[in-house]
Amino acid sequence: MASEQPSQSSDSDSSDIQIPWLYRLFSLPPQIKNFILFWFGQSLSQIGTRLTGFGLGIWVYQNTQAVTQLSLVFFITMLPGVVLTPLVGALVDRWNRRWIIFFSDCGAAVVTAALLLLQMSGSLQIWHTYISAFATSLCGCFQMVAKGAAIPMMVSKQQLGRVNGMLQFSSALSEISAPALAGFLVGTLNLSGLLCLDLGSYAIGLSTLLFVSIPQPEPDTSSFQDRSLLKEIFQGWNVISSQVALLILLGFMGLYFFVNGMAQVLLNPLVLSFSSAQTFGSVMSLGGIGMVIGSILMSIWGGGHHALQNLFVASFIGSVGLVIAGTRQSIPIISLGLFISFLTLPIIMGTSQTIWQRCARLSHQGRVLSLVGTFTGLLATIGTISASPLADVVLEPMLAKDGLLASTVGQLIGIGGGRGIGFLMILAGSLLAIVSLAVYVYVRCLNLDSTLLESQEIVESEPLVTT
């Protein structure tokens, strides 16, 4: 009998360790379980979409050897997001958001299946990728706006920041994994295998949606008195313009996306001007790690009570990272700067999304989020387009050996190839840092965070209809 006691004690200890963990896993609030299932399915679908996007880019370049054709695919992909998103937002507020997400995924899956059939039959042409890029992007617009509008109805106001952190984690993971995995899978499974994986991710995402509950806001009768979509879109603008804090946030996020669009174009030549493509990949991987860490921090922290002020603090820190990256042709210094900048990106994006979701009425979420997305997307596009001429035509000649700035700025950051790019990175980061600091002081002095809290109370009191 005595010899059996240790065994019984061991079994008891083992059950004491295991059962609480199982209990906690299965005793999560239904609301959280519901969101985790939704997040899991949509994350897989997002990764699959990114894989196909990169895989098609590789296929287009391999079959044409033309950067112009590849650029055209990316341009067509961006077009719906800039032009059609406001219309999409108004439609999202009219229709059931759960089914919008479901049928958007179905539409994207049909496009992928069509590409797979064309590829397997040997009939896939370059122009097919243009059509598929536009169709997939259009489906993505509906899904993005509907998902953003659905989140506030799935979780409590207190959990929105953490939930948006989880969504930023999915984005960071897809941004890091998709380029590397797409290159590997196209080489091993070819494009057909990659498209099959994408279809599998859609199947999982669609199946999880069948078990997810997404409540609907009660219809806003004032929106239906006049069925003009244009007037409904302007109702979204009325929400944004009703508060000074929201106008400040919109303008600031436009500047942030403008600088971010510039930085995305400049990173590649900044490193390749003195190093190799392999080194550039390593630098971007380190930046991606920073992005993942930042999204995890956002998932845990949630943005804090003074979300607007904290956003500007994070932006100031990230802009300092851009300045650091531009100062020297040194891989460690550039890596440090990008790590800092990428670390703050999910915090800024997640906090901004949380503020908009908290301050817009549930029945207006689609219109507000779509207008914000259109404005910031347009500024990002302008930043992307303007970066190359500013660097190549204006600043690179000025920082050449006998350039206009060689004896002044050149003494601080160096001269020669790539220094004009670095100087533009410094200028963009400095502009963002100055504006971040100035707006932070302004918001803090006027206590604009408190006005946002008042509007959040209005949103929280709105009734929902379960579907």
Buried (B, 14 or more C-beta within 10 A) or exposed (E): EEEEEEEEEEEEEEEEEEEEEEEEEEEEEEEBBBBBBBBBBBBBBBBBBBBBBBBBBBBBBEEEEEEEBBEBBBEBBBBBBBEBBBBBBBBBBBBBBBBBBBBBBBBBBBBBBBBBEBBEEEEBEBEBBBBBBBBBBBBBBBBBBBBBBBBBBBBEBEBBBBBBBBBBBBBBBBBBBBBEBBEEBBEEBEBBBBBBBBBEBBBBBBEBBEEBBBBBBEEBEEBEEEEEBEEBBBBBBEBBEEBEBBEBBBBBBBBBBBBBBBBEBBBEBBBBBBBEEEBBEBBBBBBBBBBBBBBBBBBEBBBBEBBBBBBBBBBBBBBBBBBBBBBBBEBEBBBBBBBBBBBBBBBBBBBBBBBBBBBBBBBBBBBBBBBBBBBBBBBBBBBBEBBBEBBBEEBBEBBBEEBEBBEEBBEEBBBBBBBBBBBBBBBBBBBBBEBBBEBBEEBBEEEBBEBBEEBBEEBEEBEBEEE
